[in-house]
Amino acid sequence: MSSRVSRVRDRLLDLDADALLISSLPNIRWSCGFTGSNGLLLVGPESAHFVTDGRYTEQARAEVVGANVHIAEEGLSTFIAEESLLAPYSRIAFQADVVSVAKRDDLAETHDSVTWVPVTDALTKDIASKDSTEIDRIRAAQRITESVFEQILTAIEPGMTEREVAVEIVYRHLRRGADAMSFDPIVASGPNAARPHARPTDRTLRKGEMIVLDMGCFREGYASDMTRTVALGDPGKEARRGYEAVRKAQDAALTAARSGMTGQELDAVARDVLVEAGLDEYFSHGLGHGIGLQVHEWPRVSRTSDATLPEGACVTIEPGVYVPGEAYGVRIEDIIILRKDGSSTLTRALKTLKIL
């Protein structure tokens, strides 16, 4: 972790600042290891200071690496001012994409001798490339989700509601060692499956329908994310055709994926397969997103993203089609690691259409 504080320090020149005040909790965790819910990390060229409150006295002392730990009795900004932690610096970068306007005004009033430099995505590219420990943690979270998926398949039956299935997904994740869910699970059946981010409802599962199951958890701070689509009985010719098109689109993207591509280029590989199938108009979202300490991280893999995909990034590959008229939807999602010569897949769950 100390090397990561050094990496933050290396960013100061690019930011045109004497120091960086980090307030994003995922960024703080990545930088110095703190896992609590309240903290500020100030990184300068010679020293780093982490400030939290009394609830986390022992936790911070045990977790934080590469920074001096301070415990504030009042607000964190007040403590920073009273202890003159900003005194050595004249230009301090702050995370404008995280800090509210009110907090920004409070910083300016409390530290009127400082020039505050708003920055966005200050550590985004550093955090995107995962080391072996991070990959292992994402893999461990994904294994929990895969196991839950296999269990859920044996539990689903006609007459259950989407909400009941979602409750089972959450319970089984926690039972198998997940720290928390990385997002509320999606269970979408029949016409609801034609909505990419449908919420579970009291609608009952019925024979002959597709069911989209999208789920993920946190394990040791890192997220999993997996989508599979199954059928409760024969879903019919059109739904089967849609499923096969999505599977082929994902296979094409998995084969083509490598670092150095842009998000647009990789998205286009999958989208072109759906164009050939005449289903591209029903693919209404991007192909994927980065994943790590947050379930949605940079980089984005979409037709609007011209950013280059970095080596070591973990991203999802999740094409889908959502056809309201036919009352079905399909999405298949895996996590991959991008390398210069290709990619490797962390997700092991089978993708042959499962008919329950």
Secondary structure, DSSP 8 states (H G I E B T S, - for coil): -HHHHHHHHHTHHHHT-SEEEE--HHHHHHHH---SS--EEEE-SS-EEEEEEGGGHHHHHHH--SSEEEEESS-HHHHHHHTTTTTT-SEEEEETTTS-HHHHHHHHHHTTTSEEEEESSTTHHHHHB--HHHHHHHHHHHHHHHHHHHHHHHH--TT-BHHHHHHHHHHHHHHTT-SEESS--EEEEGGGGGSTT----S-B--TTEEEEEEE-EEETTEE--EEEEEEES---HHHHHHHHHHHHHHHHHHHH--TTSBHHHHHHHHHHHHHHTT-GGG--S-SEEE-SSSSSEEEEESTT---B--TTBEEEE--EEEETTTTEEEE-BEEEEEETTEEEE------S-EE-
